Amino acid sequence: MMNLDEALPLLAREPTATLDVAELALCLAREEYPDVDVEAYLSELAALAHDVRPRLRGGLSARVQVLCRYLFHEMGFRGNTQAYYDPRNSYFNEVLDRRTGIPLTLSLVAITVGGRAGLMVEGVGLPGHFVVKAVEGNREVLFDPFHEGRLLAPRECEALVEQVTGSPFDATPEALAAAPLQLIVVRLLTNLKAIYLRTSDFGRAVRIIERLRQLLPGDPLQQRDLGATLLHAGRAGPAVDYLAAYLQAVPDAEDEEAVQQLLRKARGEVARWN
């Protein structure tokens, strides 16, 4: 079983480390669902790949279309447009059980099943949306798992990003490059962080931010957010250390006064205990 306390610092040092993204996502899910049988889910993914592998014939585009028809029509994986911000959409066990998710987790389904079936599928982190591409030699086929695997030309990626973010996007080869595993996991955890902070579920948010700090140890914003969230969760003692560390790391921070207020509040609460 993968050890997250070893895997996440490894990704911080080597963002493209060759870890199995499915196992990593399932181990993260175990922190919310302690009974998750990681090996059983990995076997399920292997079975899906075994089922579709004989059908993957023809050119790259044809094989992508077969994979998408299999996953998003026969197997019923689909984008959860009704409850997009349901945290279950970001836990890989729930995505496999419920056959629904967000762009990132449905992309993980395509990456893991496609890869096990012999098709190299890589994640592409567009602003505001996540898609994938199948790669063979110098050929690439982009597709969107959240929208039933529809094929995308670069100009369609530009339109998609503009629709989601309201900002223009230039789909250069660099912008459509494969996302390193570290970035994929950061994006997965950042989604959960935002959901839990939005719903004031500070205990869960603390757990997620602590994992983000393992992936981004040099990011002072994670220190700030962990300090503020610990304070909201009633843990003023450790909050003091993280808030003070943020102010030391970013002495001219735009939010310095707001963070100083949080720090004073945390120190006041600690003083009341003593």
C-alpha positions as CSV (number, residue, x, y, z in Angstrom):
1,M,0.0,0.0,0.0
2,M,1.3,3.4,-1.0
3,N,2.5,5.6,2.0
4,L,1.2,9.2,1.4
5,D,3.8,10.6,3.8
6,E,6.5,9.3,1.5
7,A,4.6,9.7,-1.9
8,L,3.6,13.4,-1.5
9,P,7.1,14.7,-0.5
10,L,8.5,12.6,-3.3
11,L,6.2,14.4,-5.8
12,A,7.3,17.8,-4.2
13,R,10.9,16.9,-5.1
14,E,10.1,15.2,-8.4
15,P,6.8,16.5,-9.9
16,T,6.8,13.8,-12.7
17,A,7.7,10.8,-10.4
18,T,6.3,7.6,-11.8
19,L,3.7,6.8,-9.2
20,D,0.3,5.3,-10.1
21,V,-2.2,8.1,-10.1
22,A,-5.1,5.7,-9.4
23,E,-3.4,4.3,-6.3
24,L,-2.5,7.7,-5.1
25,A,-6.1,9.0,-5.6
26,L,-7.5,6.0,-3.8
27,C,-5.1,6.4,-0.9
28,L,-6.1,10.0,-0.5
29,A,-9.8,8.8,-0.5
30,R,-9.0,6.4,2.3
31,E,-8.4,9.4,4.6
32,E,-12.1,10.2,4.2
33,Y,-13.3,6.6,3.8
34,P,-11.1,4.4,6.0
35,D,-12.7,1.2,4.7
36,V,-11.8,1.8,1.1
37,D,-10.2,-1.4,-0.4
38,V,-7.6,0.1,-2.6
39,E,-6.6,-3.2,-4.2
40,A,-10.2,-4.0,-5.1
41,Y,-10.6,-0.7,-6.9
42,L,-7.3,-1.2,-8.7
43,S,-8.6,-4.6,-9.8
44,E,-11.8,-3.0,-11.1
45,L,-9.8,-0.6,-13.2
46,A,-7.7,-3.5,-14.5
47,A,-10.9,-5.3,-15.4
48,L,-12.3,-2.3,-17.3
49,A,-9.0,-2.1,-19.2
50,H,-9.0,-5.8,-20.0
51,D,-12.6,-5.5,-21.3
52,V,-11.8,-2.6,-23.7
53,R,-8.3,-3.5,-24.8
54,P,-9.3,-5.9,-27.7
55,R,-11.5,-3.2,-29.2
56,L,-8.7,-0.6,-29.4
57,R,-7.9,-1.0,-33.1
58,G,-7.2,1.4,-36.0
59,G,-5.7,4.9,-35.8
60,L,-5.2,6.9,-32.7
61,S,-8.4,8.9,-33.1
62,A,-10.4,5.7,-33.7
63,R,-9.0,4.1,-30.6
64,V,-9.8,7.2,-28.5
65,Q,-13.4,7.1,-29.8
66,V,-13.7,3.4,-28.8
67,L,-12.4,4.2,-25.3
68,C,-14.8,7.1,-24.9
69,R,-17.8,5.1,-26.1
70,Y,-16.9,2.4,-23.7
71,L,-16.3,4.6,-20.6
72,F,-18.9,7.3,-21.2
73,H,-21.7,5.3,-22.8
74,E,-21.4,1.6,-22.0
75,M,-20.0,2.1,-18.5
76,G,-22.0,5.2,-17.8
77,F,-19.3,7.6,-16.5
78,R,-20.7,11.1,-16.8
79,G,-20.1,14.7,-15.6
80,N,-22.0,15.6,-12.4
81,T,-23.7,18.8,-13.6
82,Q,-26.5,18.6,-10.9
83,A,-24.2,18.6,-7.9
84,Y,-20.8,19.8,-9.2
85,Y,-19.5,20.8,-5.8
86,D,-20.4,17.6,-4.0
87,P,-17.1,16.5,-2.4
88,R,-17.8,12.9,-3.5
89,N,-17.0,14.0,-7.1
90,S,-13.3,14.5,-5.9
91,Y,-12.9,11.1,-4.2
92,F,-11.9,8.4,-6.7
93,N,-13.7,5.6,-5.0
94,E,-17.0,7.5,-5.1
95,V,-16.4,8.4,-8.8
96,L,-15.9,4.7,-9.6
97,D,-18.9,3.6,-7.5
98,R,-21.3,6.3,-8.6
99,R,-20.0,6.7,-12.2
100,T,-20.0,10.5,-11.9
101,G,-17.5,13.2,-11.2
102,I,-15.9,16.4,-12.2
103,P,-13.6,17.0,-15.1
104,L,-10.4,16.1,-13.2
105,T,-11.7,12.8,-11.7
106,L,-13.3,11.7,-14.9
107,S,-10.0,12.5,-16.6
108,L,-8.3,10.2,-14.1
109,V,-10.7,7.4,-15.2
110,A,-9.6,7.9,-18.8
111,I,-5.9,8.1,-17.8
112,T,-6.0,5.0,-15.7
113,V,-8.2,2.8,-17.8
114,G,-6.7,4.0,-21.1
115,G,-3.2,3.5,-19.8
116,R,-3.9,0.0,-18.5
117,A,-5.4,-0.9,-21.9
118,G,-2.2,0.2,-23.8
119,L,-3.2,3.7,-24.8
120,M,-1.0,6.6,-23.4
121,V,-3.5,9.1,-22.0
122,E,-2.1,12.3,-20.3
123,G,-3.9,15.0,-18.3
124,V,-4.1,18.6,-19.6
125,G,-4.8,21.2,-17.0
126,L,-6.6,24.0,-18.8
127,P,-7.6,27.1,-16.8
128,G,-10.9,26.3,-15.2
129,H,-11.3,22.9,-16.8
130,F,-9.4,19.6,-17.1
131,V,-9.1,17.4,-20.2
132,V,-6.9,14.7,-21.5
133,K,-5.0,13.7,-24.6
134,A,-4.0,10.4,-26.1
135,V,-0.4,10.5,-27.4
136,E,1.4,8.2,-29.9
137,G,4.6,9.4,-31.4
138,N,4.1,12.9,-32.6
139,R,0.3,12.5,-32.8
140,E,-2.1,13.8,-30.1
141,V,-5.8,13.6,-29.8
142,L,-7.4,15.8,-27.2
143,F,-10.7,14.9,-25.6
144,D,-13.0,16.0,-22.8
145,P,-14.1,13.2,-20.3
146,F,-16.6,15.6,-18.6
147,H,-18.5,16.0,-21.8
148,E,-18.8,12.3,-22.8
149,G,-15.3,12.2,-24.3
150,R,-15.9,14.6,-27.1
151,L,-12.9,15.2,-29.3
152,L,-11.3,18.7,-29.1
153,A,-9.3,20.7,-31.5
154,P,-7.0,23.4,-29.9
155,R,-9.4,26.2,-31.0
156,E,-12.2,24.3,-29.2
157,C,-10.1,24.3,-26.0
158,E,-9.8,28.0,-26.4
159,A,-13.6,28.4,-26.6
160,L,-14.1,26.0,-23.7
161,V,-11.7,28.0,-21.4
162,E,-13.3,31.3,-22.4
163,Q,-16.7,29.9,-21.7
164,V,-15.7,28.6,-18.2
165,T,-13.4,31.5,-17.1
166,G,-14.6,34.4,-19.2
167,S,-10.9,35.1,-20.1
168,P,-9.2,34.5,-23.5
169,F,-6.9,31.5,-23.8
170,D,-4.2,30.8,-26.3
171,A,-4.0,27.0,-26.9
172,T,-0.3,26.9,-27.6
173,P,1.6,23.5,-27.5
174,E,3.0,24.6,-24.1
175,A,-0.5,25.4,-22.8
176,L,-1.6,21.9,-23.9
177,A,1.4,20.1,-22.5
178,A,0.9,17.1,-20.2
179,A,0.3,18.0,-16.6
180,P,2.9,16.5,-14.2
181,L,1.5,14.2,-11.6
182,Q,2.2,16.7,-8.8
183,L,0.0,19.3,-10.5
184,I,-2.8,16.8,-10.9
185,V,-2.8,15.9,-7.2
186,V,-2.5,19.6,-6.2
187,R,-5.6,20.3,-8.4
188,L,-7.5,17.4,-6.8
189,L,-6.8,18.6,-3.3
190,T,-7.4,22.2,-4.1
191,N,-10.9,21.4,-5.3
192,L,-11.6,19.7,-1.9
193,K,-10.0,22.5,0.0
194,A,-12.3,25.0,-1.7
195,I,-15.4,22.9,-1.1
196,Y,-14.7,22.4,2.6
197,L,-13.8,26.0,3.2
198,R,-17.0,27.1,1.4
199,T,-19.1,24.8,3.7
200,S,-17.1,25.8,6.8
201,D,-16.0,22.1,7.3
202,F,-12.8,23.3,8.9
203,G,-11.7,19.9,10.3
204,R,-11.7,18.3,6.8
205,A,-10.1,21.5,5.3
206,V,-7.2,21.2,7.8
207,R,-6.5,17.6,6.7
208,I,-6.5,18.6,3.0
209,I,-4.3,21.7,3.5
210,E,-1.8,19.6,5.5
211,R,-1.6,17.3,2.4
212,L,-1.2,20.3,0.1
213,R,1.7,21.5,2.2
214,Q,3.5,18.2,1.7
215,L,3.2,18.7,-2.1
216,L,4.0,22.5,-2.0
217,P,6.3,22.9,1.0
218,G,7.6,26.2,-0.2
219,D,4.2,27.8,-0.7
220,P,3.5,30.4,2.0
221,L,-0.1,30.7,1.0
222,Q,-0.7,27.2,2.3
223,Q,0.9,28.2,5.6
224,R,-1.5,31.1,5.8
225,D,-4.5,29.1,4.9
226,L,-3.6,26.3,7.3
227,G,-3.2,28.8,10.1
228,A,-6.5,30.5,9.4
229,T,-8.3,27.2,9.1
230,L,-6.8,25.8,12.3
231,L,-8.0,28.9,14.1
232,H,-11.5,28.5,12.7
233,A,-11.4,24.8,13.7
234,G,-10.7,25.8,17.4
235,R,-7.0,25.0,17.3
236,A,-5.4,28.4,18.1
237,G,-2.1,27.0,19.4
238,P,-0.8,25.6,16.1
239,A,-2.5,28.4,14.2
240,V,-0.2,30.9,15.8
241,D,2.9,29.2,14.3
242,Y,1.6,29.0,10.8
243,L,0.2,32.6,10.7
244,A,3.5,34.0,12.1
245,A,5.5,31.9,9.6
246,Y,3.5,33.3,6.7
247,L,4.1,36.9,7.8
248,Q,7.8,36.2,8.1
249,A,7.9,34.6,4.7
250,V,6.0,37.4,3.0
251,P,6.8,40.5,4.9
252,D,5.1,42.9,2.4
253,A,2.0,40.7,1.9
254,E,-1.1,42.6,0.7
255,D,-3.2,40.8,3.3
256,E,-0.7,41.5,6.1
257,E,-3.3,43.5,8.2
258,A,-5.9,40.7,7.9
259,V,-3.4,38.0,8.9
260,Q,-2.1,40.1,11.8
261,Q,-5.7,40.3,13.0
262,L,-6.0,36.5,12.8
263,L,-2.7,36.2,14.6
264,R,-3.8,38.5,17.4
265,K,-7.0,36.6,17.8
266,A,-5.1,33.2,17.9
267,R,-2.6,34.5,20.5
268,G,-5.5,35.9,22.6
269,E,-7.2,32.6,22.6
270,V,-4.0,30.8,23.6
271,A,-3.4,33.4,26.4
272,R,-6.9,32.7,27.8
273,W,-6.0,29.0,28.2
274,N,-2.9,29.7,30.2
